Amino acid sequence: MKDTLNTIYVGFFFTLYMIFSGILLIPLLILSIPGLEKPFIHFTHWTTSTWGRYTFCINRSKMTVIGRGNLPDHKRIIYIGNHQGYADIPFLMAAMPTTIGFIAKRELGKVPVMGLWMKGIHCIFLDRGNFRKAMREIEEGIAEALEGHPKVIFPEGTRSRSSKMGPFKQGSILLTAKAGLTIVPVTINGTYRMYEEKKKIVPADLHLTIHPSIETEGMSEEERKELTGRLWKIIAGALPNHGK
């Protein structure tokens, strides 16, 4: 009963925030006018990080972030991480010092209010039914990252719904390396306990480990081939039982 009430409570907060976000779309659209790039970036980061923090505050979840000092001093970044649950996205938004975009399924871009916000933070919408088109869309996201709009990629391709990790798909990782972007490996743990474990929204202890960044510019072909396995080991190493 307690878990059910908590799910209703958090769901009610989410609905109210979506309505409030609709109002915030007005300054978002105004600040998107050319010449207002800096206040636009500050506004989107404040809005999305506030949403993330309050989501976990309302749910009485605890966030722990380790390794913020490993973040580069520039924004030409691709974050590579494991994907445990739906809460991964608000967790990263709350934890990171800059606005970050995600690789998302195309359907989310059509959701009222949410779709406009996702476009505002430079999310990339994939056509999962068309592999070649999806790879082109990922390339567009990587091009945006080169311009200073960081992206998050979950190479597992789906939620693990546990502390275990699935294999990484190397396509997006290889594209990132070829572009010469800085990769920041991140390990997320505990988010699956917030919803996926019980299919109800419950409080959880959430942990994010930010690992030392990896510079891909100038990498040899051999190093690129080994990069996917190297990233898997780094990210899994911060999970219980090393993600096995």
C-alpha positions in Angstrom: 0.0 0.0 0.0 2.8 2.4 0.9 4.6 1.8 -2.4 1.3 2.4 -4.3 0.8 5.7 -2.6 4.3 6.7 -3.3 3.9 5.9 -7.0 0.7 8.0 -7.1 2.5 10.8 -5.2 5.5 10.9 -7.5 3.2 10.6 -10.6 1.1 13.5 -9.4 4.3 15.6 -9.0 5.5 14.6 -12.5 2.1 15.7 -14.0 2.2 19.1 -12.2 5.8 19.6 -13.4 4.8 18.8 -17.0 2.1 21.5 -16.8 4.6 23.9 -15.3 7.1 23.0 -18.0 4.5 24.0 -20.6 4.6 27.5 -19.1 8.5 27.5 -19.1 8.4 26.7 -22.8 7.6 30.4 -23.4 11.1 31.7 -22.1 12.6 28.6 -23.8 11.3 29.7 -27.2 12.3 33.3 -26.6 15.8 32.4 -25.5 16.3 30.2 -28.6 16.4 33.3 -30.7 19.9 33.7 -32.3 22.2 35.8 -30.1 20.8 34.5 -26.8 22.8 31.2 -26.8 24.4 31.7 -23.4 21.2 32.5 -21.4 19.5 29.7 -23.3 22.1 27.2 -22.1 21.9 28.4 -18.5 18.1 28.3 -18.6 17.8 24.7 -20.0 20.4 23.5 -17.5 18.7 25.1 -14.5 15.3 23.7 -15.6 16.3 20.1 -16.4 18.7 19.8 -13.4 15.9 21.2 -11.1 13.5 18.6 -12.5 16.0 15.8 -11.8 16.8 16.9 -8.3 13.2 17.4 -7.2 12.1 14.1 -8.8 14.4 12.3 -6.3 13.7 14.7 -3.4 9.9 14.0 -3.7 10.6 10.3 -3.9 13.0 10.5 -0.9 15.8 8.9 -2.9 19.5 9.6 -2.0 21.9 10.7 -4.8 25.7 10.0 -4.4 28.1 11.3 -7.1 31.8 10.3 -7.1 34.4 11.7 -9.5 33.2 15.1 -10.5 36.8 16.1 -10.6 37.3 13.8 -13.6 35.1 16.0 -15.8 37.0 17.8 -18.6 37.0 21.6 -18.8 35.3 21.6 -22.2 32.0 20.4 -23.5 33.0 18.3 -26.6 32.0 15.2 -24.6 30.2 12.0 -25.1 29.2 10.3 -21.9 29.1 6.5 -22.2 27.3 4.6 -19.5 25.3 1.6 -18.4 21.5 1.8 -18.5 19.6 0.3 -15.5 16.3 2.1 -15.6 14.1 5.0 -16.4 15.6 7.0 -13.6 19.0 7.1 -15.3 18.0 10.2 -17.3 16.8 12.5 -14.5 19.7 11.3 -12.4 22.3 12.3 -15.0 20.5 15.6 -15.5 20.6 16.4 -11.8 24.2 15.3 -11.4 26.0 17.0 -14.4 27.2 20.6 -14.4 26.0 21.3 -18.0 22.9 20.5 -20.1 23.1 17.1 -21.7 21.2 15.5 -24.6 20.2 11.9 -25.0 19.8 9.4 -27.7 16.1 8.7 -27.6 13.5 6.8 -29.6 11.7 8.9 -32.3 8.3 8.6 -30.7 9.3 10.7 -27.6 9.9 13.7 -29.9 6.2 13.7 -30.6 5.1 13.9 -27.0 3.5 17.4 -26.3 5.7 19.6 -24.1 8.3 16.9 -23.5 9.2 16.6 -27.1 9.9 20.4 -27.3 12.1 20.2 -24.2 14.0 17.3 -25.6 14.7 19.2 -28.8 15.7 22.2 -26.7 18.5 20.3 -25.0 19.6 18.7 -28.3 18.4 15.2 -27.9 18.7 13.0 -30.9 15.7 10.9 -32.0 16.4 7.5 -33.6 14.4 5.6 -36.1 15.1 2.2 -34.6 13.4 0.4 -37.5 16.0 1.7 -39.9 19.6 0.9 -39.0 21.3 3.1 -41.6 19.1 6.0 -40.8 19.7 5.5 -37.1 23.5 5.6 -37.6 23.1 8.8 -39.6 21.1 10.3 -36.7 23.8 9.3 -34.3 26.4 11.0 -36.5 24.3 14.2 -36.3 24.4 13.9 -32.5 28.2 13.5 -32.6 28.5 16.5 -34.8 26.5 18.5 -32.2 28.8 17.3 -29.5 31.7 18.6 -31.4 30.0 22.0 -31.3 29.7 21.9 -27.5 26.4 20.1 -26.9 27.4 17.0 -24.8 25.5 13.7 -25.4 24.9 10.6 -23.4 25.0 7.2 -25.1 23.8 3.9 -23.5 25.6 1.3 -25.7 23.6 -1.6 -24.2 20.7 -0.3 -26.2 18.1 -1.1 -23.6 17.6 -1.1 -19.8 19.2 -4.0 -17.9 16.7 -3.5 -15.0 19.4 -4.8 -12.6 22.9 -4.2 -11.5 24.2 -6.5 -14.3 25.4 -5.1 -17.6 24.6 -6.4 -21.1 27.2 -6.3 -23.9 27.9 -3.0 -25.6 27.1 -2.3 -29.2 30.2 -0.7 -30.7 28.7 1.3 -33.6 28.2 4.6 -31.7 31.4 4.2 -29.8 33.4 3.8 -33.0 31.8 6.9 -34.5 32.6 8.8 -31.3 36.3 7.7 -31.5 36.6 8.6 -35.2 35.2 12.1 -34.5 38.0 12.6 -31.9 35.6 13.4 -29.0 36.4 13.1 -25.4 34.6 10.1 -23.8 33.6 10.2 -20.2 32.7 6.7 -18.9 30.0 6.8 -16.2 28.6 4.0 -14.0 25.1 4.2 -12.8 23.8 2.0 -10.0 20.6 1.7 -8.0 18.2 3.4 -10.5 16.6 0.1 -11.3 15.5 -0.2 -7.7 13.4 3.0 -8.0 10.9 1.4 -10.5 12.0 -1.6 -12.5 12.5 -4.0 -9.5 9.0 -3.7 -8.1 7.1 -2.0 -11.0 6.3 0.7 -8.5 8.1 3.9 -7.7 10.0 3.6 -4.4 12.8 5.4 -2.7 16.3 4.2 -3.7 20.0 4.9 -3.1 21.4 6.1 -6.4 25.1 6.1 -7.2 27.0 7.7 -10.1 30.7 7.2 -10.7 32.4 9.5 -13.1 35.5 7.8 -14.4 38.6 9.6 -15.8 38.0 10.8 -19.4 39.4 9.1 -22.5 40.8 11.2 -25.3 40.1 9.5 -28.6 41.8 12.0 -30.9 44.8 10.4 -32.5 43.8 6.9 -31.5 45.1 4.1 -33.7 42.8 1.7 -35.5 43.8 -1.0 -33.0 43.0 1.2 -30.0 39.6 1.9 -31.5 38.8 -1.7 -31.9 39.7 -2.4 -28.3 37.8 0.7 -27.0 34.4 -1.0 -26.6 35.7 -3.7 -24.4 37.9 -1.3 -22.5 34.8 0.9 -21.7 32.7 -2.1 -20.7 35.4 -3.1 -18.1 35.8 0.4 -16.7 32.0 0.9 -16.3 31.3 -2.6 -15.0 34.2 -2.3 -12.5 32.2 0.1 -10.4 29.2 -2.2 -10.1 28.6 -4.8 -7.4 30.2 -8.1 -8.5 31.8 -6.1 -11.4 28.6 -6.3 -13.4 28.9 -10.1 -13.8 
